[in-house]
Amino acid sequence: MSIAAGFFVDWDGNARSMLDPGGGYLCETDPGARYVAITTKGGTLVHEGTFYKSVSDIEKAGIKAPLVAGAHPWGRREDGF
């Protein structure tokens, strides 16, 4: 897998840039398989998603996901995050 520019949808339904996923996480992708792995810096897998080249591609798939910056928190306080 490699690091690539693109987008994915997180577990809260937000679109995030793979270059700035936030939460201290890293992204690896297989663009051919349209697969994204979101991991901790230690390599623990925390989320898997679909790779989209652009936010427009997310919208074309019928997904309504607001684009958030990396500073936007993952999860909610009531969920323990």
Secondary structure as the mmCIF struct_conf table of DSSP 4:
data_model
#
loop_
_struct_conf.conf_type_id
_struct_conf.id
_struct_conf.beg_label_comp_id
_struct_conf.beg_label_asym_id
_struct_conf.beg_label_seq_id
_struct_conf.end_label_comp_id
_struct_conf.end_label_asym_id
_struct_conf.end_label_seq_id
STRN STRN1 SER A 2 SER A 2
BEND BEND1 ALA A 5 ALA A 5
STRN STRN2 PHE A 7 VAL A 9
TURN_TY1_P TURN_TY1_P1 TRP A 11 ASP A 12
BEND BEND2 GLY A 13 GLY A 13
STRN STRN3 ALA A 15 SER A 17
TURN_TY1_P TURN_TY1_P2 MET A 18 LEU A 19
TURN_TY1_P TURN_TY1_P3 GLY A 23 GLY A 24
STRN STRN4 LEU A 26 ASP A 30
TURN_TY1_P TURN_TY1_P4 PRO A 31 ARG A 34
STRN STRN5 TYR A 35 THR A 39
TURN_TY1_P TURN_TY1_P5 LYS A 41 GLY A 42
STRN STRN6 LEU A 45 THR A 50
STRN STRN7 TYR A 52 TYR A 52
BEND BEND3 LYS A 53 SER A 54
HELX_RH_AL_P HELX_RH_AL_P1 VAL A 55 LYS A 60
TURN_TY1_P TURN_TY1_P6 ALA A 61 GLY A 62
STRN STRN8 LEU A 67 LEU A 67
TURN_TY1_P TURN_TY1_P7 GLY A 70 ALA A 71
BEND BEND4 HIS A 72 HIS A 72
HELX_LH_PP_P HELX_LH_PP_P1 PRO A 73 PRO A 73
BEND BEND5 TRP A 74 GLY A 75
HELX_RH_3T_P HELX_RH_3T_P1 ARG A 77 ASP A 79
TURN_TY1_P TURN_TY1_P8 GLY A 80 GLY A 80
#
